[in-house]
Amino acid sequence: MTVAHPNAMSLLTLEEAASALRKSPAQLRWMLHNRTAPKSGLIGGRRMFRAADIQAYIDAAFD
């Protein structure tokens, strides 16, 4: 699976990132709590993920 056109400016919400990873938002929050989730940051008080980081996380699972 490839996230649509990942680049540095492509940001995903927690819900969008969870969908890309085929997880529920609650599962992704648990991964954040356990520090096993892809890199993310707070932007304007919202947890955001770069599409490139989601893709790198998926790619790393197949290494």
N, C-alpha and C positions, 0 to 999 in steps of 0.2 A: 504494500500500500504506500502511496506517495501523497504527502500533503500537497495541496494545490499550490504550485509555484512558490516554494519556500524562499524567502529572502529576509534580509535584516529588518525590513519595515513591515513584514507581514505578522501581525499580532493576533493571537487567539485568546478568547476568554476561557475560563476554566471549563465551561460547558462544551465549548468547541474543541478544546484540547482533549477532554474526556471522550468525546465522540470519535476523534481521530485515533485515539488509543483503544477504542472499543471498550471503554470502561464507563461506569456511572460517575457522575460528579462526586458522589460520596466516596467512591473507591479512589478517585484521584486526590481528594482531600486527605484521605488516609495515607496515601503514598507521600503527600507533602509532609504530613505529620511525622512519618517514618524516614523522611529524607531519601526516598527512593524514586521520587518523581523527576521528570525532566526539569531543567533549569527554568526558573520563572522569576518574576519580579512584580512588585506592587507599583502600579501606575495609576495615579489619581485614586488611590484607595482600592483599586481592583486588581486581583491576581491575573496577570497576563503571561502568556507563553509565546515565544517566537516560534513560528512555523519551522524554521531551520533547526531549532533545538528539539522539537518534537520528532522531526525526521531523523536527526542524529541519534536520538534515543531508540527509535525503532531500528535503525541500521545497526546500532551497537548490540542489539539483542540477537543479531544473526552473525556476529563475528565469532 
